Amino acid sequence: MDYLDKVIEKLKEWARRVTEALLGPEVEAEPELIPIPVKDSPRRGR
């Protein structure tokens, strides 16, 4: 059974590589943006 498991894993890896080559890499979820506070004061007083 160990041999069959190795063969199945190799086939899964091969299929993943072929899919990546044809469709591009797997889409990863975009990280959530963190709001950064910014001073919103006018710069006229200089």
C-alpha positions as CSV (number, residue, x, y, z in Angstrom):
1,M,0.0,0.0,0.0
2,D,2.9,2.4,0.7
3,Y,3.9,2.1,-2.9
4,L,0.4,3.0,-4.1
5,D,0.3,6.0,-1.8
6,K,3.6,7.3,-3.2
7,V,2.3,6.9,-6.7
8,I,-0.9,8.7,-5.9
9,E,1.0,11.6,-4.3
10,K,3.3,11.8,-7.3
11,L,0.3,11.9,-9.6
12,K,-1.4,14.6,-7.5
13,E,1.8,16.7,-7.6
14,W,2.1,16.2,-11.4
15,A,-1.5,17.2,-11.9
16,R,-1.1,20.3,-9.8
17,R,2.0,21.4,-11.8
18,V,0.2,20.9,-15.1
19,T,-2.8,22.8,-13.8
20,E,-0.5,25.6,-12.6
21,A,1.3,25.7,-16.0
22,L,-2.0,26.0,-17.9
23,L,-4.0,28.2,-15.6
24,G,-1.4,30.0,-13.5
25,P,-0.7,29.6,-9.8
26,E,-3.4,29.0,-7.3
27,V,-5.3,32.2,-6.4
28,E,-4.5,33.2,-2.8
29,A,-6.8,35.3,-0.8
30,E,-5.7,38.9,-0.6
31,P,-4.6,40.0,2.8
32,E,-7.0,42.4,4.5
33,L,-5.8,46.0,4.3
34,I,-5.0,47.6,7.6
35,P,-6.1,51.3,7.9
36,I,-3.2,53.6,8.7
37,P,-4.1,56.9,10.3
38,V,-2.8,59.9,8.3
39,K,-2.9,63.5,9.4
40,D,-5.4,65.3,7.1
41,S,-4.3,68.9,7.9
42,P,-4.0,71.5,5.2
43,R,-0.4,72.5,4.3
44,R,-1.2,76.2,3.5
45,G,0.3,77.8,6.7
46,R,4.0,77.6,5.6
